[in-house]
Amino acid sequence: MSENFEKLEKLRVPALDEILGVPFKVLKDGFVRVVDYLGTDESIVQAARVSYGKGTKKIREDEALIRYLLRHQHTTPFEMCEIKLHVRVPMDCWRQWIRHRTANVNEYSTRYSIAIDATESTKANEWRGQAITNRQGSEGFLDASIGEELTRQERELHKLTRDVYQKRIDAGVAREQARKDLPLSTYTEAYWKIDLHNLLHFLHLRMELNAQLEIRQYAEVICNEIVKRWCPITWQAFWDYQMNSMTFSGLEIKIITAMLKGEKQKVYDLGKEFNWIKADNSKTSSRELFEFEEKLEKLKIPSPW
């Protein structure tokens, strides 16, 4: 070859190397641990500059570039980093997890192996109520006196389903059929490999307050125990520009502009135009209106209606 290239060394992150293989406990019997990783914050900078040299830019310039990339949604350089996790998670939580189809997955198979003898249980004071505004979410907790009976029933159900499963196995029933009545609270395990760009998207969705509590707890551990060690500059930018930020739609900007100008009637007119406000000036049950007022509340701005 006519060109002379410098010898490259694999980029390592000592803070992440320290926890390779170390399980972080989540829920009653779950965990997440790092199996392997590729790339660092420096890899993102290298990809963005199409440069393989080390030390050509100062750290603060690298940080500024990463923050610029994330701020303006230039996502491709973040795909240069990948991480492989080993997770143990309840099946109902895993159903949501596996919807993120941008990862490589190999899951524990109950066709070949005996189902993991562990289920996610619920304490008497942990039964959540159905949310009123979010049909797929929860809100608040049921009284512990009600929860005690629910927990007792859960315990009996878990024991019954496991006993039935084991009797089927002992009787020679095929594992792929014996498993069919196991509850969704049964734990499964998987190796999950994903690039940093898609991991941040996963974390953004699953750490939102309206995400299911159980998967939110996994996401928080991955974000704050693993990604923070792995790519700290990206982690900080992610919090600044995604988790701790908010966006406004064109409709919302029109209303905010009218609010700032003191045009109260125009605010009501726009609300009616968007079907947020009824003819009698009362509010509709629009989900979009609810979310807009949530944003105003975070900014400590009173609702204009």
C-alpha positions as CSV (number, residue, x, y, z in Angstrom):
1,M,0.0,0.0,0.0
2,S,1.3,3.5,-0.8
3,E,-0.3,5.2,2.2
4,N,1.0,4.8,5.7
5,F,-1.7,4.3,8.3
6,E,-1.0,4.4,12.0
7,K,-1.5,1.2,14.0
8,L,-4.9,1.4,15.8
9,E,-5.8,0.1,19.2
10,K,-9.2,-0.8,20.4
11,L,-10.8,2.0,22.2
12,R,-11.5,1.1,25.8
13,V,-13.5,2.7,28.6
14,P,-11.9,1.8,32.0
15,A,-15.1,2.8,33.9
16,L,-17.1,0.4,31.8
17,D,-14.5,-2.3,31.9
18,E,-14.8,-2.3,35.6
19,I,-18.4,-3.5,35.5
20,L,-18.2,-6.0,32.6
21,G,-20.3,-9.0,33.6
22,V,-21.4,-7.3,36.8
23,P,-25.2,-7.6,37.2
24,F,-27.3,-4.6,38.3
25,K,-30.3,-5.8,40.1
26,V,-33.7,-4.6,38.8
27,L,-37.2,-5.5,40.2
28,K,-37.4,-8.6,42.5
29,D,-35.3,-11.1,40.5
30,G,-34.2,-9.2,37.3
31,F,-30.9,-7.8,36.3
32,V,-29.0,-6.2,33.5
33,R,-25.2,-6.5,32.8
34,V,-22.8,-5.5,30.1
35,V,-21.3,-8.4,28.1
36,D,-19.3,-6.5,25.5
37,Y,-19.1,-3.1,23.8
38,L,-17.6,-1.4,20.8
39,G,-16.7,2.3,20.6
40,T,-16.7,5.3,22.9
41,D,-17.4,9.0,22.7
42,E,-14.2,9.2,20.7
43,S,-15.7,6.9,18.1
44,I,-18.5,9.3,17.5
45,V,-16.1,12.1,16.9
46,Q,-14.0,10.0,14.6
47,A,-17.0,9.0,12.5
48,A,-18.2,12.6,12.3
49,R,-14.8,13.9,11.2
50,V,-14.0,10.8,9.0
51,S,-10.7,10.8,10.8
52,Y,-8.9,7.9,12.5
53,G,-6.3,10.0,14.2
54,K,-6.3,10.4,18.0
55,G,-5.7,13.6,19.9
56,T,-6.2,15.9,16.9
57,K,-8.8,17.9,18.7
58,K,-9.1,19.1,22.2
59,I,-11.6,17.4,24.6
60,R,-13.8,20.5,24.8
61,E,-14.0,20.6,21.0
62,D,-15.0,16.9,20.9
63,E,-17.7,17.6,23.5
64,A,-19.0,20.5,21.4
65,L,-19.2,18.3,18.3
66,I,-21.1,15.5,20.1
67,R,-23.5,18.0,21.6
68,Y,-24.0,19.6,18.1
69,L,-24.7,16.2,16.5
70,L,-27.2,15.2,19.1
71,R,-28.8,18.7,19.3
72,H,-29.4,18.7,15.5
73,Q,-30.3,15.0,15.3
74,H,-27.3,13.9,13.2
75,T,-27.6,10.4,14.3
76,T,-25.4,8.3,12.1
77,P,-22.1,8.8,14.1
78,F,-23.8,7.4,17.2
79,E,-24.4,4.2,15.3
80,M,-20.6,3.6,15.4
81,C,-21.0,2.6,19.1
82,E,-22.6,-0.7,20.1
83,I,-23.2,-2.5,23.3
84,K,-24.3,-6.0,24.2
85,L,-26.4,-6.5,27.3
86,H,-27.5,-9.6,29.2
87,V,-30.9,-9.0,30.7
88,R,-33.3,-11.0,32.9
89,V,-36.8,-9.5,32.7
90,P,-40.5,-10.5,33.3
91,M,-42.2,-11.5,30.1
92,D,-44.9,-8.8,30.2
93,C,-42.1,-6.2,30.4
94,W,-40.1,-8.1,27.7
95,R,-43.1,-7.8,25.3
96,Q,-42.7,-4.0,25.3
97,W,-38.9,-4.3,25.2
98,I,-38.8,-6.5,22.1
99,R,-41.0,-4.0,20.2
100,H,-37.8,-2.0,19.7
101,R,-36.8,-3.9,16.5
102,T,-33.5,-2.1,16.0
103,A,-31.5,-4.5,18.1
104,N,-30.0,-8.0,17.7
105,V,-31.6,-10.4,20.1
106,N,-31.1,-14.0,21.3
107,E,-33.6,-15.0,23.9
108,Y,-33.7,-17.9,26.4
109,S,-35.8,-20.6,24.8
110,T,-38.4,-22.6,26.8
111,R,-38.6,-25.0,23.9
112,Y,-35.1,-26.2,24.7
113,S,-34.8,-25.4,28.3
114,I,-36.9,-25.6,31.5
115,A,-38.6,-22.2,32.1
116,I,-36.8,-20.0,34.6
117,D,-38.3,-20.7,38.1
118,A,-38.8,-17.0,39.0
119,T,-41.9,-14.7,38.7
120,E,-42.3,-11.0,39.4
121,S,-44.4,-10.6,42.5
122,T,-46.3,-7.6,43.8
123,K,-46.4,-6.4,47.4
124,A,-49.7,-5.3,48.9
125,N,-48.9,-1.6,48.6
126,E,-47.6,-1.9,45.0
127,W,-50.8,-2.5,43.1
128,R,-51.3,0.5,40.8
129,G,-54.6,2.0,39.7
130,Q,-55.6,2.6,36.0
131,A,-54.8,6.1,34.8
132,I,-57.7,8.2,33.8
133,T,-56.0,10.3,31.1
134,N,-53.6,7.6,29.8
135,R,-55.6,4.5,28.8
136,Q,-52.5,2.3,28.6
137,G,-50.9,3.5,31.8
138,S,-51.2,3.5,35.6
139,E,-51.8,6.2,38.2
140,G,-51.5,6.0,42.0
141,F,-51.8,2.9,44.2
142,L,-54.7,0.9,45.5
143,D,-55.2,0.7,49.3
144,A,-53.0,-1.9,50.9
145,S,-56.0,-3.6,52.4
146,I,-57.2,-4.4,48.9
147,G,-53.6,-5.2,47.8
148,E,-53.2,-7.8,50.5
149,E,-55.9,-10.1,49.0
150,L,-54.6,-9.4,45.4
151,T,-51.0,-10.4,46.5
152,R,-52.3,-13.6,48.2
153,Q,-54.2,-14.6,45.1
154,E,-51.1,-13.8,43.0
155,R,-48.9,-16.0,45.2
156,E,-51.4,-18.9,44.9
157,L,-51.7,-18.4,41.1
158,H,-47.9,-18.5,40.6
159,K,-47.6,-21.6,42.7
160,L,-50.4,-23.4,40.8
161,T,-49.1,-22.5,37.4
162,R,-45.6,-23.6,38.2
163,D,-46.8,-26.9,39.8
164,V,-49.0,-27.6,36.7
165,Y,-46.0,-26.8,34.4
166,Q,-43.7,-29.1,36.4
167,K,-46.2,-32.0,36.3
168,R,-46.5,-31.7,32.6
169,I,-42.7,-31.8,32.2
170,D,-42.5,-34.8,34.6
171,A,-45.2,-36.5,32.6
172,G,-43.2,-36.1,29.4
173,V,-45.1,-33.3,27.7
174,A,-43.0,-31.4,25.2
175,R,-41.5,-28.3,26.7
176,E,-42.9,-26.1,23.9
177,Q,-46.4,-27.2,24.9
178,A,-45.9,-27.5,28.7
179,R,-45.0,-23.8,28.9
180,K,-48.2,-22.4,27.4
181,D,-50.0,-21.6,30.6
182,L,-47.1,-19.9,32.4
183,P,-48.0,-16.4,33.5
184,L,-46.5,-13.3,31.9
185,S,-44.8,-12.5,35.2
186,T,-42.4,-15.4,34.5
187,Y,-38.8,-14.2,33.9
188,T,-37.0,-14.7,30.6
189,E,-33.4,-13.9,29.7
190,A,-31.8,-12.5,26.5
191,Y,-28.7,-11.1,25.0
192,W,-29.5,-7.7,23.5
193,K,-27.1,-5.9,21.2
194,I,-27.9,-2.4,20.0
195,D,-26.1,0.7,18.7
196,L,-26.0,3.9,20.7
197,H,-28.3,5.9,18.5
198,N,-31.1,3.3,18.8
199,L,-30.3,2.7,22.5
200,L,-30.9,6.4,23.2
201,H,-34.2,6.2,21.4
202,F,-35.2,3.2,23.5
203,L,-34.2,5.1,26.7
204,H,-36.0,8.2,25.7
205,L,-39.3,6.3,25.3
206,R,-38.9,4.0,28.2
207,M,-37.8,6.5,30.8
208,E,-40.8,8.8,30.1
209,L,-43.1,9.1,33.1
210,N,-46.0,7.5,31.1
211,A,-43.9,4.4,30.4
212,Q,-44.7,1.2,32.4
213,L,-42.9,1.4,35.7
214,E,-41.2,-2.0,35.4
215,I,-39.5,-1.3,32.0
216,R,-38.8,2.3,33.2
217,Q,-36.7,0.8,36.0
218,Y,-34.6,-1.2,33.6
219,A,-34.1,1.8,31.3
220,E,-33.0,4.0,34.2
221,V,-30.4,1.4,35.2
222,I,-29.1,1.1,31.6
223,C,-28.9,4.9,31.2
224,N,-27.5,6.0,34.6
225,E,-25.3,2.9,35.5
226,I,-24.1,1.9,32.0
227,V,-24.4,4.6,29.3
228,K,-23.1,7.2,31.8
229,R,-19.9,5.1,32.2
230,W,-19.6,4.2,28.6
231,C,-20.1,7.5,26.8
232,P,-20.3,10.2,29.4
233,I,-20.3,13.2,27.0
234,T,-23.1,11.7,24.9
235,W,-25.0,10.8,28.1
236,Q,-24.9,14.4,29.3
237,A,-26.0,15.7,25.9
238,F,-28.9,13.1,25.9
239,W,-30.2,14.5,29.2
240,D,-29.8,18.1,28.1
241,Y,-31.4,17.8,24.6
242,Q,-33.8,14.9,25.0
243,M,-34.8,13.9,28.5
244,N,-34.8,17.4,30.0
245,S,-36.1,19.3,27.0
246,M,-39.4,19.8,25.3
247,T,-40.7,20.6,21.9
248,F,-43.7,22.6,20.7
249,S,-45.9,21.9,17.7
250,G,-46.8,24.6,15.2
251,L,-50.2,24.8,16.8
252,E,-48.7,25.3,20.3
253,I,-46.4,28.0,19.0
254,K,-49.3,29.9,17.6
255,I,-51.1,29.8,21.0
256,I,-48.0,30.7,22.9
257,T,-47.3,33.7,20.6
258,A,-50.9,34.9,21.1
259,M,-50.4,34.5,24.9
260,L,-47.2,36.5,24.9
261,K,-49.0,39.3,22.9
262,G,-51.9,39.3,25.4
263,E,-54.4,38.4,22.6
264,K,-56.8,36.4,24.9
265,Q,-59.6,36.2,22.3
266,K,-57.2,34.9,19.7
267,V,-56.1,32.2,22.1
268,Y,-59.7,31.0,22.5
269,D,-60.3,31.2,18.7
270,L,-57.2,29.1,18.1
271,G,-58.3,26.6,20.8
272,K,-61.6,26.2,19.0
273,E,-59.9,25.9,15.6
274,F,-57.8,23.0,17.0
275,N,-60.9,21.4,18.7
276,W,-59.4,22.0,22.1
277,I,-62.1,24.4,23.2
278,K,-65.8,24.1,22.8
279,A,-68.2,26.8,21.7
280,D,-69.1,27.6,25.3
281,N,-65.3,28.1,26.0
282,S,-65.0,25.0,28.1
283,K,-62.1,22.5,27.4
284,T,-62.5,19.3,25.4
285,S,-61.0,16.0,26.4
286,S,-58.3,16.4,23.7
287,R,-55.1,14.4,24.6
288,E,-53.1,17.0,22.7
289,L,-54.5,19.8,24.8
290,F,-53.7,17.8,28.0
291,E,-50.1,17.4,26.9
292,F,-49.8,21.1,26.0
293,E,-51.0,22.1,29.4
294,E,-48.5,19.7,31.0
295,K,-45.7,21.6,29.1
296,L,-47.1,24.9,30.4
297,E,-47.2,23.5,33.9
298,K,-43.5,22.5,33.7
299,L,-42.7,26.0,32.7
300,K,-44.8,27.4,35.5
301,I,-47.1,29.2,33.0
302,P,-50.8,29.2,33.9
303,S,-53.2,27.6,31.3
304,P,-54.8,30.4,29.2
305,W,-58.2,28.6,29.5
